[in-house]
Amino acid sequence: MKSNVRLTINDIAKLANTSKTTVSFYLNNKTEKMSDETRERIRKVIEETNYTPNPVARSLNSKSTKLIGVLIGDITNDFANKIVKGIDDVVQQHHYQVLIGNTNYNHETEVDYVSRMLEMGVDGFIVQPTVLFGDLIEKIHKSGKFLVFIDSQVETLNLNVIKANHKEAVYDTTKMLATMGYESFVMITANPKILSTRIERVEGFTEAVQELNVDHQIHIIEEAEYNQDKLEMVIKKSVDTRKKTLIFVANYWLLPEVFLVARALELPLAQNVGLIGFDNTEWTEYATPSITTIVQPAYKEGRRAADLLIASIENNTRGREHTTLQCTVNWQDSTKICD
């Protein structure tokens, strides 16, 4: 029998001729001490009634919904997909589920998602935060929930943070490119004031070119005002094809845009003009020329963040671990200089 009425755990217990506690144990996979006959009766009733537990009711009883809120700046790119995949692979092992929110790097959207997810009873959050997220930390903690930052962070020493070595990766790679013969460096970046990750990349680039004492420029592209004509104007003005010039694209979403404009302008890529960006490995190895990228350990970041959050939830402790994972460089043809 399929029921159109919202059944409760008490209804299932009566139909299965057992106690509410026994049904609760069954629903939470605690069946070691349960007889096969009892398990089968409960299973059959649940199947016949099409019963699904009410997550809110379960949270009131168990103080846990087994739900984790995940807030990502832009879920459309492969970097974010790998983070979420890493998170999901871990949480499924612990019988949790994720609720995913796309913030578009907008603080008002962060506020809205946090409020709604708290109302839904999530046990904790994994967040790629904007620099303004700090004013939400107290709200989350006062609600008795737990928080892990991933990829970016806000100014605090009292939270779990999992990120990559953005500053060091950009610094070391810029220095390496200088030894390969590049004389002029141009960084194109989205607004660095929004994310700590962007700030670190700009800092790494700036420190390297200043130490190298080479010509350099930094151009900021505002996402909300982006159009290809503006980007084309920036590249035309900043890239001197008579010099060995390296274009360093600091953001995932900007790399394909810069590549398309460079092709349209017929810049001598992999000759006198080099190009490097972040991630985008799903297409950069197949482009012509293939494009060098700094690759973040996104899947590992996701797994580690989930491990830390679940440990905090289940042990009722607030961790303070700051873990920095290493980026790698996927060297391709776009940074080779041909005389």
N, C-alpha and C positions, 0 to 999 in steps of 0.2 A: 504494500500500500504506500503510495506517494502522498505525503501530507502537504497541504497548502498553508497550514497553520504553523507558526513559529514554535517549534517544540523546545522544551527546556531539558536540562540534564535530569531533572526529576521525572519528567515524562519518560525518558529513555530508561531510567532505572526501573520504573514501574512495569513498563512493557517487557523488559528483560528479566523481571523478577529478581532484581538484585538491589544493592544499595547505591545511593548517589556517589558515595566515596569510591566504590568499585568502578563505576562508570568513569569517574574522573581519572582514576589510575589508568584505565584503558586508553582514554583520550590523550594522556600524557606519556604513553608508551612505557608505563610501569606495570608490566604484566608478569613479572618473574614468578610471583607467588600466587598467580591466578590460575585456576584450573582451565583445561582446554574447553570444557563444557561451558563455563561462564564466559570465556572469551568469545566462543562461537555464538552464544545467545546475544551478547552485546553487539557483535559484528553484524549479525543478521538483522537485528532491530534497526541499527543505524542505516544499513543498506535499504531496508524496506521503507523506512520513513524519510529517506534522503536527508537525514539530519546532518547539520553542520554546526559546530559550536559557535556561540556568539562571542566574538573576541572581547567585547567590552565586559560582558558578564564574567568571562574567564579571568580578565584582568582584576576585577573586583575580588574574586575568590582567591586567585593565586598570586596577585600583585605582579603578574607578568603576562604580557600578551604575546611574547615571543616575536615581537615586531621591532625592526630596526629602521629608523629613518636615515636615508642617505641623500644628502644634498650636494649636487654637482653643478659646477658653473655652466657647462655646456655638454649635454649628453649626446650630442650628434656626432662627436668625433671618436676615433678609434682609441685614443688615450683614455677617455672616459669609459668606453666600453670595457677596456681591459681592467680598469680599476673596479668597476661594478662586477665583472666576472670573478675577480679575485675575492671580493667581499662575499659574493653569493656562494662560491664554492666552499667557503669556510662556514657561513651561517647555516647552510643546509645540513652540514654534518652535525650541528648542534640543534637542529629542528627549529631554527628561526626563519623568518621571512623578512624581505626588505621592501620598504616603501621608498620609491625614488622620486626626488623632486629636482627639476631643472631650474636653476635660479637666474640664468643669464647674467651672472655676476652682478645682480641687482640686490641691494640690501633690503629694500622694501619687500621683495619677493622672499628673501631669507626669513624676515620677520613673519610673514604670512604662513610660510611652510612650517616653521617651528611651532607656531600657535596651533595650527590644524593637526600637526602630527602629535603634539602633546595631548590634544583633545581625543585623539584616537588611541592614546595609551601606549605609545612606543616606549620600549625599555631604554633606548639610548639612541645616540646620533653619531653618524660618521659624516663629517662636513668638510667640503673644500670651501673655506670661508673667504669672503671679502675682508678687507682691512677693518670694516665697521662691525664685524660680527661680535666683537667683544661685549657689546651691550646686551647680548642675548645669553651669555654664559651664565649669569646669575639666575636668570629665569629658568634655564634648564636644570641647574643644580637645585634650586628651590623646589622644583617639581620632583626631586628625587631621581632624576635621570642622569645618564652618563654620556660623556662626549669624547670623541676622538677627532682631531684635525688631520686631514690628509692633503698632501701636496702643498698647501699654503697654511699659514698660521696667523694668529694675532699676537700682540705683545703680552705673553703670559708664560710663566715657568711652571704652572701648576696643572698642566693638562698633558695627555698623551698626544704626541705629534709624530706623524709619519710623513716624511718628505724625501725628495731627492736633493743631491748636492748641486743645485742650480748655479749658484755663484761660482763655485770651483770649476764646474764643468765648462761654463762659458769662458772663464778666465784661462784655463789650461788650453782649451781649443783655440782661442784667439791667439795665444802665444805660439801654438804649434803652426797655425796658418801663416803667421809672420815669418817663421823659419822656412816656409815653402815658397816665399817670394812676394807675398802681398805687401803693397806699399800704402794702400789707402783702405780704410774700413768704414762701412756704412751700416749702422744698426737701424732696422725698422721694427718698431714695437707698438703694440696696443698700449693704452694708458697704463703706465706702471703703478699709478697710485691706487689701483683697485685691488691688486693681489700682491702679497708678499713675494710670491714666486717671480712675478715680473720685476719687482724692485731688485731682487737678488741677481737676476740675469743682467739687468742694466748695470748694476754695480760691478759685476764680474767683467763685463765688457769694458767699462770705463777704466777700471784699475789696470787692465791689461794694456789698452792702447796708450794710456798715459805713461806707463812704465816703458813701453816700446818707443814712445815719442814719435808716433806716426800720425799722419792726417786721419781724422775721423769725424764722423757726424752721427747724431742720433735723431731720428725722426719718429714722432709719435702719431699714430693713426687712431683716431677716435672711432670706436665701433659704431656708435649711433649715427655718426656722420659719414660713414665710409661710402665711397664710390670709387670705381676704377679710374675715373679721370683724375681724381686727386692723387691717387697712388702713382699713376703714370707721371704726373707732374713732379712728384717727389723724386722718383727714380731718374727722370731726365736731368733734373737739377743737380743731383748728388753723385751720379756715377760718371766718372771721366774715363772713357774707354781707352784713352791714351796711357793711363796708369793701370797697374795691376791692382784691381779693386775687388774687395770682398764684400758682398752683401750678406749681412747676418740678420736673419728673420727670427725674431724672438718668440713668436707665438704660433701655435698649431694652425689656427684658422687663417693666418696671414700668409703662410708659405705658399699654398696653391695660388693665391691671388697674386703674389709677387712673381711667381714663376710664369703665370700667364701673361702678365704685363711685360716681363723681360723678353719673353718669346715674341710678343707683338711688336716690341721695339727693336727686335733683332739684335739684342745685346750679344756680344761674343762669349756666351757662357762656355766654361771649360777651356777658354782661351785666355783672354785678358781679364775677364770678369768671372769671379767665383760666386757661388751661392751656397749657403748653409742655413738649415732651419732646425726645427724640433719635430721629432716623431714623424707622423704621416707615412710610416713604412709600408702601408697598404698600396701606395702608388709610386713613391719616390724612386724605388729601385728599377721601375719599369719606364720612367720618364726618359726623354732624350734631351740633354744628357741626364743620366741618373744623378740623383741629388744627395749630397752628404747631409746627414742629420744627426743631432744629438738625441739619443733614445732614452726615455725615462723608464725605470722599472715599474711600470704602472700596475701590472698584475701582482707583483710582490708587495707593492704598497697597499693594494686592496686587501690582500690576505692578512698582512700584518696588522692593519687597522682593525679588521674584523676580529682577529685573535685578541687584541688588546681590549676591544669593547666588550666582547663576550666574557672575558676574564673579569672585567670590572663589574659587569652586571651580576654574574653568578657568585662573585666573592664579595660583592657590595663594597668595593674599594675604588677610590679615584686614583688612577695611576698618574705618574709624572714622567713617563718615558719619552725621550726625544730621540727618535731614530732617523738617521740620514742614510739613505741608500745611494748607491753609485750609478750615475748615468754612464752610458757607453756611447762611442761615436761610430756611426756606420758610414765609413769613408766610401765615397762614390766619385764619379767622374766630374761633378760640378765644381770641385775644389782643386782640380788638377790644372796647372798653368802650362799652356803650350806656347813656347816662344815662336 
